[in-house]
């Protein structure tokens, strides 16, 4: 019997950095995209410049972050602050209760893991902090493949 190995080793230095979802952020896609497909996970290496700010937002999927270097303040939906630095893990459950924002104090590098590769679940919804209403810009919706998708029912 012959077993074809499927193990892949990906060198970060060979990955292309793309513009992230907020100013001052870049992302290197590791697995869970066209060039490196996976069954159920999407992993990226995110870098933020000092002073970057990512608005309060949530995802329709679970998200996990592991801080490799740098320092930031993460805030939850209620405004509670959590200082994070190298070695910190952040778990954001799906939905608005898992909403979070990033205020980057010094250059930040983190590993970002999403629990799906489904295009229509990769979206990020911004939360208006005054009204608590969620929204996504039409351009971002189109970029994420959310203009039309099959029902989950």
KELUMDREN-317905 format. One line per 2 residues: number of its first residue (from 0); their letters; for each residue x, y, z of C-alpha. Coordinates in Angstrom, 1 decimal, always signed. Layout:
BEGIN
NUM	A	X Y Z | ...
***
This chain:
BEGIN
0	XX	+0.0 +0.0 +0.0 | +1.3 +3.5 -0.9
2	XX	+0.5 +6.5 +1.2 | +1.1 +9.8 -0.4
4	XX	+2.3 +12.3 +2.3 | +0.2 +15.5 +2.6
6	XX	+2.3 +17.3 +5.1 | +3.2 +20.9 +4.0
8	XX	+5.9 +23.1 +5.4 | +5.4 +26.8 +4.7
10	XX	+8.2 +29.3 +5.1 | +6.9 +32.7 +6.3
12	XX	+9.7 +34.5 +4.5 | +8.2 +33.2 +1.2
14	XX	+4.8 +34.6 +1.9 | +3.5 +37.9 +0.4
16	XX	+2.2 +40.5 +2.8 | -1.2 +41.9 +1.8
18	XX	-3.1 +44.9 +3.0 | -5.2 +44.1 +6.1
20	XX	-8.7 +45.3 +7.0 | -7.4 +48.4 +8.8
22	XX	-4.7 +51.0 +8.3 | -1.4 +49.9 +9.6
24	XX	-2.2 +46.2 +9.3 | -0.7 +43.6 +6.9
26	XX	-1.5 +39.9 +6.7 | +0.4 +37.0 +5.3
28	XX	-2.0 +34.1 +4.5 | -0.5 +30.8 +5.7
30	XX	-3.2 +28.2 +5.0 | -6.9 +28.2 +4.2
32	XX	-6.7 +30.1 +0.9 | -6.4 +29.3 -2.8
34	XX	-2.6 +28.7 -2.9 | -2.6 +26.6 +0.4
36	XX	-6.0 +25.1 +0.8 | -7.2 +23.5 +4.0
38	XX	-10.3 +21.6 +5.1 | -11.5 +23.7 +8.0
40	XX	-9.0 +26.4 +9.2 | -7.6 +29.6 +8.0
42	XX	-4.3 +30.9 +9.5 | -2.6 +34.1 +8.9
44	XX	+0.3 +36.1 +10.3 | -0.9 +39.6 +11.0
46	XX	+1.4 +42.6 +11.6 | +0.2 +46.0 +13.0
48	XX	+2.3 +49.2 +13.2 | +2.5 +51.1 +16.4
50	XX	-0.5 +53.4 +16.8 | -2.8 +51.2 +14.7
52	XX	-6.4 +50.9 +15.8 | -8.9 +48.3 +14.7
54	XX	-12.5 +49.3 +15.5 | -14.8 +47.2 +17.6
56	XX	-15.9 +44.3 +15.4 | -17.1 +40.7 +15.4
58	XX	-17.0 +37.7 +13.2 | -19.7 +35.1 +12.3
60	XX	-17.0 +32.4 +13.2 | -14.7 +31.8 +16.1
62	XX	-11.4 +33.5 +16.0 | -8.2 +32.8 +18.0
64	XX	-5.1 +35.0 +18.2 | -1.7 +34.3 +19.6
66	XX	+0.5 +37.3 +20.2 | +4.1 +36.7 +19.0
68	XX	+5.5 +40.1 +19.7 | +4.5 +43.7 +20.6
70	XX	+1.9 +45.1 +22.9 | -1.7 +46.2 +22.5
72	XX	-4.9 +46.8 +24.4 | -7.8 +44.6 +23.4
74	XX	-11.3 +45.7 +24.4 | -14.5 +43.7 +24.5
76	XX	-18.1 +44.7 +23.7 | -18.6 +46.1 +27.2
78	XX	-15.3 +48.2 +27.0 | -13.3 +46.0 +29.4
80	XX	-9.6 +46.4 +28.6 | -7.1 +43.5 +28.4
82	XX	-3.4 +44.3 +27.9 | -1.8 +41.7 +25.6
84	XX	+1.8 +41.0 +24.8 | +4.0 +38.2 +23.6
86	XX	+2.6 +34.9 +24.7 | -1.0 +36.2 +25.2
88	XX	-3.9 +34.2 +23.7 | -7.2 +35.8 +22.7
90	XX	-10.3 +33.7 +21.9 | -13.2 +35.5 +20.4
92	XX	-16.4 +33.4 +20.1 | -18.6 +33.9 +17.1
94	XX	-21.2 +36.7 +17.3 | -21.4 +40.2 +18.8
96	XX	-20.7 +38.9 +22.3 | -17.2 +38.0 +21.1
98	XX	-16.7 +41.5 +19.6 | -13.2 +43.0 +20.1
100	XX	-11.1 +46.0 +19.2 | -7.3 +46.5 +19.0
102	XX	-5.4 +49.5 +20.1 | -1.7 +48.8 +19.2
104	XX	+0.8 +50.3 +21.5 | +3.9 +49.0 +19.9
106	XX	+4.4 +47.0 +16.7 | +2.3 +43.9 +17.1
108	XX	+2.7 +40.5 +15.4 | +0.1 +37.8 +15.9
110	XX	-1.0 +34.5 +14.6 | -4.7 +34.7 +13.6
112	XX	-6.7 +31.5 +13.3 | -10.3 +31.2 +12.0
114	XX	-12.5 +28.2 +12.3 | -13.6 +28.0 +8.7
116	XX	-12.5 +28.6 +5.1 | -16.0 +29.2 +3.9
118	XX	-16.0 +32.5 +2.0 | -19.3 +33.7 +3.2
120	XX	-18.3 +33.3 +6.9 | -15.0 +35.3 +6.6
122	XX	-16.7 +38.6 +7.2 | -16.0 +41.2 +9.8
124	XX	-18.8 +43.4 +11.2 | -18.0 +46.7 +12.7
126	XX	-19.9 +47.8 +15.8 | -21.0 +51.4 +16.3
128	XX	-20.0 +51.9 +19.9 | -22.8 +54.5 +20.6
130	XX	-25.8 +52.6 +19.0 | -24.3 +49.1 +19.2
132	XX	-25.5 +48.5 +15.6 | -23.4 +46.3 +13.4
134	XX	-22.5 +47.0 +9.8 | -20.3 +46.0 +7.0
136	XX	-19.3 +48.3 +4.1 | -20.6 +47.1 +0.7
138	XX	-17.1 +47.0 -0.8 | -15.9 +44.8 +2.1
140	XX	-19.0 +42.6 +1.7 | -18.2 +42.1 -2.0
142	XX	-14.5 +41.5 -1.2 | -15.5 +38.7 +1.2
144	XX	-17.9 +37.1 -1.2 | -21.0 +38.1 +0.7
146	XX	-23.1 +39.7 -2.0 | -24.8 +36.3 -2.6
148	XX	-24.4 +33.0 -0.9 | -26.3 +29.8 -0.2
150	XX	-28.5 +29.5 +2.9 | -27.2 +27.7 +5.9
152	X	-30.6 +26.2 +6.5
***
